[in-house]
């Protein structure tokens, strides 16, 4: 700990990062928040969960300050985003809640310069801090690790009820755009019953327009004995979630054009075609409306969205 310039105690990672990187917005993943734009990403070290399957364990479990060797003030983060022509900054790679003071100072510096801020988080945060944190975030992707209290206790040392409260707060009591990611781990959280229950809860508690990303697991950290998630398992889970009424369910960490593209839930028109991180606005206008039926899509869009085009043959659209 050390003293912050305003006199409060903060973690020593304030002003220090593991580096700055320009990512596609879709990598967060955020598919309905200014899609096709780039975002400046940064993180520090540490986490308040102990997920045995952590995909970024080298920084989330690190206690070595040498990993945060890049010193960047909140103001310089905002200026770097402007120089890189990024309209947003992502607090990602590790859990931003553990560097909350730094995260909020970055958000303030960005907003002063018209730059949006995004949190990629597990949503494990106390109520008072939760309200302040998300008041400064324009968008968030929350990892809903599973839909089982036992899973959270055994594999994350956490309480799923806290994460549910965070999701409700973001959706119902903030202006933060919300998307959710669930990493499907074979034999742990990928049963038909659990996927159905998760999707039903999202539909009933948060609404059917909240995008859900179902991502493939690969063996990491302390779960090297588990198999990778198959594409067919992801597709089956997507079908189940959509049968429960979720309108935007996506497949992640694999190449799947159908499972990563956005369709109009009203008329079925292909709106945004995705092939990896290359995307093409096919049937959506600059205001985020379907060009076929005129229905508005849930999300945040503008005339600068969907810049990253790729050539997709007409017969594949």
Secondary structure, DSSP 8 states (H G I E B T S, - for coil): -EE-TTS-EE-TTTTEES-EEEEEGGGGT-SSBSTT-EEEEE--S--S---TT-TTHHHHS---GGGG-EE--HHHHHHHHHHTT-SEEEE-SS-GGGGHHHHHHHHHHHHTTT-EEEEEE-----HHHHHHHHHT-SEEEEE---S-HHHIIIIISS-HHHHHHHHHHHHHH---EEEEEEEE-TTTT--HHHHHHHHHHIIIII-TTSEEEEEE----TT-TTS----HHHHHHHHHHHHHTT-S-EEEESS--HHHHSEE-TTT--EEEEEETTEEEESSB-TTSBBTTT--B-SSB--TTS--------GGG-
